[in-house]
Amino acid sequence: MRIVIVGPGALGCLVGGLLSKKAEVWLLDRDPKRAERIIKNQGITCQGASGKWTAKIPATAKAADIGEADLIILCVKAYHTKEALLHARDCIRKDTTVLTLQNGLGHIEVIKEFVDEQNLLVGVTNHGVTLIGEGQIQHAGTGETIIGNLEGFLPARARQIREIFNESGLDTKLSRNIKGVLWSKLIINCGINPVSALTRLKNGQLMHQETCAEVIRGAVTEAVRVAKRGRVQLVYDDPLAKVESVCEATGPNRSSMLQDVLARKKTEIDFINGVILRQARSYGIPTPVNQLLVNLVKTIESSYGEMVDGQGS
């Protein structure tokens, strides 16, 4: 199977590196110079939960160099979805499967513009991984990956992908309730991600600070209320307990939103807490904690160049 990982970020490098044990894997980057550097540096190097390993994966910024793919895995930021698919179009044939492992909701509608519903798979993963350099990752914590189709059916390709993932060391399951899985992950992220980005604390530190824990509980409680109003079948009986267990399991990890803030990049707040706000407004449900988190993260995004640094300037 020829697999193309779109986006050489933390998750893309982890998934691509592990899958390369069992399949032909390519990294598709939008930056040709970075792709060249990844090749020059012997591909992907990892340390942490999955051990210390190196995967010599070919990288390119030209989809035509790769050719048609059996599977394309999107690991880019949600707001880069359309750009990424346009970039990868030379790899997409009529029966190419596209799997998104991106955060949040709202980007799936964009993917539907490029592939048929039957060829679209949606997944969530609970691995904690941090990018520490180009093609260099710290695997802070393991977790399961869940894949499904939004219509609830499981095509043969989904089972094949599950097998390759599992054989590569990525614990993977299939679900006919992927909408519930997506919302359950969204609820976890709406608490952990913005609070970690604002406090600059690692996942494992968040619940040990009662002030942080109180904010997380507020955001999660609001999100659960919105999901239930939308008749979403969540996969966790106790979402708050799940948030706590995720924080513990990925303790050394910096959330993706914290990594964005530290790198002074745009975050995915609109695709995480922003989704909660939009749904809540349509139901007439107040969500003051999520609104505050969105406002504060957006303030940080819009004022990177004006922040006071540690030197007092």
C-alpha positions as CSV (number, residue, x, y, z in Angstrom):
1,M,0.0,0.0,0.0
2,R,1.3,3.4,-0.9
3,I,0.5,5.9,1.8
4,V,1.1,9.7,1.7
5,I,1.3,11.6,4.9
6,V,0.3,15.2,4.3
7,G,2.0,17.4,6.8
8,P,5.4,16.6,8.5
9,G,4.3,17.9,11.9
10,A,4.5,16.0,15.2
11,L,1.6,13.6,14.5
12,G,2.4,13.2,10.8
13,C,6.0,12.2,11.6
14,L,4.9,9.7,14.3
15,V,2.3,8.0,12.1
16,G,4.4,8.1,9.0
17,G,7.5,6.7,10.8
18,L,5.6,3.8,12.4
19,L,3.6,2.9,9.2
20,S,6.8,2.8,7.2
21,K,7.5,-0.5,8.9
22,K,4.7,-2.1,6.9
23,A,4.0,0.1,3.9
24,E,5.5,2.4,1.3
25,V,5.2,5.8,3.0
26,W,5.9,9.3,1.7
27,L,5.9,12.7,3.4
28,L,4.3,15.4,1.4
29,D,5.4,18.9,2.6
30,R,4.4,22.3,1.3
31,D,8.0,23.5,1.9
32,P,10.5,22.1,-0.6
33,K,13.5,23.2,1.4
34,R,12.3,21.5,4.6
35,A,11.5,18.3,2.7
36,E,15.1,18.3,1.4
37,R,16.4,18.8,5.0
38,I,14.3,15.9,6.3
39,I,15.8,13.7,3.6
40,K,19.3,14.9,4.4
41,N,18.8,14.3,8.1
42,Q,17.9,10.6,7.4
43,G,14.1,11.1,7.7
44,I,12.3,10.9,11.0
45,T,13.8,10.3,14.4
46,C,11.8,9.5,17.5
47,Q,12.4,9.0,21.2
48,G,9.9,8.3,24.0
49,A,6.9,6.0,24.4
50,S,7.4,4.0,21.2
51,G,11.1,3.7,21.8
52,K,14.1,5.3,20.1
53,W,14.0,4.8,16.3
54,T,14.7,6.3,12.9
55,A,12.6,6.0,9.8
56,K,14.2,6.9,6.5
57,I,11.1,8.1,4.7
58,P,11.2,9.9,1.4
59,A,9.9,13.5,1.5
60,T,8.9,15.9,-1.2
61,A,7.0,19.0,-1.9
62,K,5.7,17.8,-5.3
63,A,2.8,15.3,-5.3
64,A,3.7,14.4,-8.9
65,D,7.0,12.9,-7.5
66,I,4.9,10.4,-5.6
67,G,2.2,9.5,-8.0
68,E,-1.2,8.0,-7.2
69,A,-1.7,6.9,-3.6
70,D,-3.9,4.2,-2.0
71,L,-4.2,6.2,1.2
72,I,-3.7,9.8,2.0
73,I,-3.6,10.8,5.7
74,L,-4.2,14.4,6.5
75,C,-2.1,15.6,9.5
76,V,-2.2,19.3,8.8
77,K,-3.9,22.1,10.8
78,A,-7.7,22.1,10.1
79,Y,-7.5,25.6,8.6
80,H,-5.0,24.3,6.0
81,T,-7.2,21.4,4.8
82,K,-8.2,22.8,1.4
83,E,-4.7,24.0,0.7
84,A,-3.3,20.6,1.6
85,L,-5.7,18.7,-0.7
86,L,-5.1,21.0,-3.6
87,H,-1.4,20.3,-3.1
88,A,-1.9,16.6,-2.9
89,R,-4.3,16.3,-5.9
90,D,-1.8,14.5,-8.1
91,C,-1.8,11.7,-5.6
92,I,-5.6,11.4,-5.6
93,R,-7.3,8.9,-8.0
94,K,-10.9,8.0,-8.1
95,D,-10.6,5.2,-5.4
96,T,-8.0,6.8,-3.2
97,T,-9.0,6.8,0.5
98,V,-8.5,10.0,2.4
99,L,-8.2,9.7,6.2
100,T,-8.2,12.7,8.4
101,L,-6.5,12.6,11.8
102,Q,-6.9,16.3,12.3
103,N,-8.2,18.1,15.4
104,G,-11.7,19.4,15.9
105,L,-14.6,19.7,13.5
106,G,-15.5,21.8,10.5
107,H,-12.8,20.7,8.1
108,I,-14.6,17.5,7.1
109,E,-17.0,19.4,4.8
110,V,-13.9,20.7,3.0
111,I,-12.6,17.2,2.4
112,K,-15.9,16.2,0.9
113,E,-15.3,18.6,-2.0
114,F,-12.4,16.5,-3.1
115,V,-13.4,12.9,-2.4
116,D,-16.6,10.8,-2.4
117,E,-18.2,10.0,0.9
118,Q,-17.4,6.3,0.5
119,N,-13.7,7.1,0.2
120,L,-13.6,9.4,3.3
121,L,-12.5,8.1,6.6
122,V,-12.4,10.1,9.8
123,G,-10.2,9.3,12.8
124,V,-9.0,10.5,16.1
125,T,-5.8,9.5,17.9
126,N,-4.8,9.9,21.5
127,H,-1.1,9.8,21.1
128,G,0.8,12.6,22.8
129,V,3.6,13.8,20.5
130,T,5.7,16.9,20.3
131,L,7.8,18.2,17.4
132,I,11.2,19.1,18.7
133,G,12.9,19.7,15.3
134,E,12.3,19.1,11.6
135,G,11.5,15.4,11.4
136,Q,12.4,15.0,15.1
137,I,9.7,14.0,17.6
138,Q,9.2,13.3,21.3
139,H,6.5,10.6,21.8
140,A,5.2,11.5,25.2
141,G,2.3,9.1,25.5
142,T,0.5,6.3,23.7
143,G,-3.2,5.9,23.1
144,E,-5.7,4.3,20.7
145,T,-6.6,5.5,17.3
146,I,-10.3,5.1,16.2
147,I,-11.4,5.3,12.5
148,G,-14.8,5.2,10.9
149,N,-17.0,6.6,8.1
150,L,-19.5,9.3,8.9
151,E,-22.3,7.3,7.3
152,G,-21.6,4.4,9.8
153,F,-20.5,1.8,7.3
154,L,-17.1,0.2,7.4
155,P,-15.6,-0.4,3.9
156,A,-13.0,-3.1,3.3
157,R,-10.3,-0.5,3.0
158,A,-11.0,0.6,6.6
159,R,-10.3,-2.9,7.8
160,Q,-7.1,-3.0,5.7
161,I,-5.9,0.3,7.2
162,R,-6.7,-0.9,10.7
163,E,-4.6,-4.0,10.2
164,I,-1.6,-2.0,8.9
165,F,-1.9,0.5,11.8
166,N,-2.0,-2.3,14.4
167,E,0.9,-4.2,12.8
168,S,2.9,-0.9,12.9
169,G,2.4,-0.4,16.6
170,L,-0.5,2.0,16.3
171,D,-3.4,0.5,18.4
172,T,-6.4,1.1,16.1
173,K,-10.1,0.3,16.3
174,L,-13.0,0.8,13.9
175,S,-16.2,2.5,14.9
176,R,-19.7,2.9,13.4
177,N,-20.3,5.9,15.7
178,I,-17.4,8.0,14.5
179,K,-19.5,11.2,15.1
180,G,-19.7,10.3,18.8
181,V,-16.0,9.6,18.8
182,L,-15.2,12.9,17.2
183,W,-17.4,14.8,19.6
184,S,-15.9,12.9,22.6
185,K,-12.4,13.9,21.4
186,L,-13.5,17.5,20.8
187,I,-14.8,17.7,24.4
188,I,-11.5,16.5,25.7
189,N,-9.6,19.0,23.6
190,C,-11.8,21.9,24.4
191,G,-10.6,21.6,28.0
192,I,-7.0,20.6,27.7
193,N,-5.8,22.6,24.7
194,P,-6.8,26.2,25.4
195,V,-6.0,26.0,29.1
196,S,-2.5,24.5,28.4
197,A,-1.9,27.2,25.7
198,L,-2.9,30.0,28.1
199,T,-1.0,28.7,31.2
200,R,1.9,27.1,29.2
201,L,1.6,24.0,31.3
202,K,2.2,20.4,30.1
203,N,-0.8,18.1,30.1
204,G,0.2,16.3,33.3
205,Q,0.4,19.6,35.2
206,L,-3.1,20.9,34.4
207,M,-5.3,18.8,36.8
208,H,-2.8,19.3,39.6
209,Q,-3.6,23.0,39.6
210,E,-7.0,23.4,41.0
211,T,-7.6,26.7,39.3
212,C,-6.8,25.1,35.9
213,A,-8.9,22.1,36.8
214,E,-11.9,24.3,37.6
215,V,-11.7,26.0,34.2
216,I,-11.3,22.7,32.4
217,R,-14.3,21.2,34.2
218,G,-16.4,24.3,33.2
219,A,-15.4,24.1,29.5
220,V,-16.1,20.3,29.4
221,T,-19.4,20.5,31.2
222,E,-20.6,23.1,28.7
223,A,-19.5,21.1,25.8
224,V,-21.2,17.9,27.1
225,R,-24.4,19.9,27.4
226,V,-24.2,21.0,23.8
227,A,-23.4,17.5,22.5
228,K,-26.4,16.0,24.4
229,R,-28.7,18.7,23.0
230,G,-27.5,17.7,19.6
231,R,-28.3,14.0,20.4
232,V,-24.6,13.0,20.0
233,Q,-23.9,9.6,21.4
234,L,-20.7,10.2,23.4
235,V,-18.3,7.2,23.9
236,Y,-17.4,8.1,27.5
237,D,-19.8,7.7,30.4
238,D,-17.8,10.3,32.4
239,P,-16.1,12.8,30.1
240,L,-14.5,14.7,33.0
241,A,-12.9,11.5,34.2
242,K,-11.7,10.8,30.7
243,V,-10.1,14.3,30.6
244,E,-8.2,13.6,33.8
245,S,-7.0,10.2,32.5
246,V,-5.8,11.7,29.2
247,C,-3.9,14.4,31.1
248,E,-2.2,11.7,33.2
249,A,-1.5,9.4,30.2
250,T,0.1,12.2,28.2
251,G,1.7,14.0,31.1
252,P,5.0,15.1,29.5
253,N,3.2,16.3,26.4
254,R,2.7,19.8,25.3
255,S,-0.8,20.1,23.7
256,S,-0.9,21.0,20.0
257,M,-2.3,24.4,20.9
258,L,0.4,25.1,23.3
259,Q,3.0,24.1,20.7
260,D,1.3,26.6,18.3
261,V,1.4,29.4,20.9
262,L,5.0,28.8,21.7
263,A,5.8,28.9,18.0
264,R,3.6,32.0,17.6
265,K,1.5,30.3,15.1
266,K,-2.3,30.4,14.4
267,T,-4.1,27.9,16.6
268,E,-7.1,25.6,15.9
269,I,-9.3,27.3,18.4
270,D,-12.1,27.9,15.9
271,F,-12.2,24.2,15.1
272,I,-12.3,23.2,18.7
273,N,-13.9,25.5,21.2
274,G,-15.3,27.6,18.4
275,V,-17.4,24.6,17.3
276,I,-18.9,24.4,20.8
277,L,-19.8,28.1,20.6
278,R,-21.4,27.9,17.2
279,Q,-23.5,24.8,18.1
280,A,-24.4,26.3,21.5
281,R,-25.8,29.5,19.9
282,S,-28.0,27.5,17.6
283,Y,-29.5,25.8,20.6
284,G,-29.6,28.8,22.8
285,I,-27.3,27.3,25.4
286,P,-24.9,29.7,27.3
287,T,-21.2,28.7,27.2
288,P,-19.4,31.5,29.1
289,V,-16.3,29.4,29.9
290,N,-15.7,28.3,26.3
291,Q,-16.4,31.9,25.1
292,L,-13.7,33.2,27.5
293,L,-11.2,30.7,26.4
294,V,-11.8,31.5,22.7
295,N,-11.5,35.2,23.4
296,L,-8.2,34.8,25.3
297,V,-6.6,32.5,22.8
298,K,-7.6,34.8,19.9
299,T,-6.1,37.7,21.9
300,I,-2.8,35.9,22.1
301,E,-2.9,35.0,18.4
302,S,-3.5,38.6,17.4
303,S,-0.8,40.1,19.6
304,Y,2.3,37.9,19.3
305,G,4.4,40.8,18.3
306,E,3.3,43.0,21.2
307,M,3.9,40.6,24.1
308,V,6.1,41.5,26.9
309,D,9.1,39.2,27.0
310,G,11.1,37.9,29.9
311,Q,13.5,40.8,29.7
312,G,10.8,43.3,30.5
313,S,10.6,44.9,27.1
